[in-house]
Amino acid sequence: MVSDTFANAIFVGKHGNMQKQDPKLRRTHKITVQFNDYEAEAFDRYCKRYKIVNRAKVVREAIISRVFDDIDRNYPTLFDREELEKFVHRI
């Protein structure tokens, strides 16, 4: 449960204007990722090449986009995949 002090949290936006932050959007859950030497070097090169400063944002967006793609691909349907393929007309 979010305390009342965070319920009305205010932060400064990109252009210096004050904005209220939705408490549901606060990032409070920490996940740690470990890379081997080759992965870390590749990630460092990628960030340097594309001048990425916020590395956590890149990792977060990559993970979440993969999760959402998988959810969309495996969305429950009324029929099994084999049954749906029977309905598809091949041209």
N, C-alpha and C positions, 0 to 999 in steps of 0.2 A: 504494500500500500504506500502510495506517495504521500509524504507529509505535506502539511499546509504551506510550509515555507517554499517547497518546490512547485506547488500547484500554480503559483503566480510568478514563476521564474521569468526573468526578462534577460534578453541577450542582445548584443549589438549585431545587426545584420551586416552584409557586405558593404553597404553604402553608408554605414555609420548611423542608420536609423534604429531605434529601439523597437524590438518585437517581442511579443509574448511567446514563450515556448510551450507547446502542448506537452503536458506531463507524460502522456502515453508514448511520445516520441523520444523521450530521454533514453540514452543508451546506458543501461545499468548492468547488463550481463556481459561478462568478460569471457572471451574465448581466446586461447593461446594457440598459435600455429608455429610449428617448427619446420625449418627447411634444412636440407643437407647443403653441403658446400656449393654444389653445382646449381641447385635451385636458388639459393641465396644470391649467387653471383649473377644468374640470369635475371632475377627480379631487380637487383641493383642496377644492372645495365639498362633494363627496360625503364626504370624510373628516371635514370639519368638522361636517357635518350629523349624521353617525352617530357622532361622537366617536371616530373611529378613530385610534389612536396608532401601531400597528404597520402602516405602509403597505406594507412589503415583504411581510407576510403576506397582505394583501388581493390584491396583484398575483400572488404565488406561487399562492394558492388558485384565483384566476380562470384562470390559465394551465393549471394542472394539471387542473382540472375540465374545461376545454375539451378538453385532450388525451385524458383518459380517456373523455369522451363520444364523441369521434371514433373512438377505438380500439374502443369497444363497438359503435358504429354500423357500422364497417367490418370487423368480426370475420370471419375467413375461414370459409366454410361448405363443406359437401360439394357443394352445388349452386350454380349461378349464380342471381342475383337473379330473372331472368326465369323460370327453371325452378321456383323456389320459389313464385312468384306463381301458377303453373299449379295448384299443390297447394292453394292457399288457397280455401276455399269461401266464396263471397259469400252473405250472408243478406239 
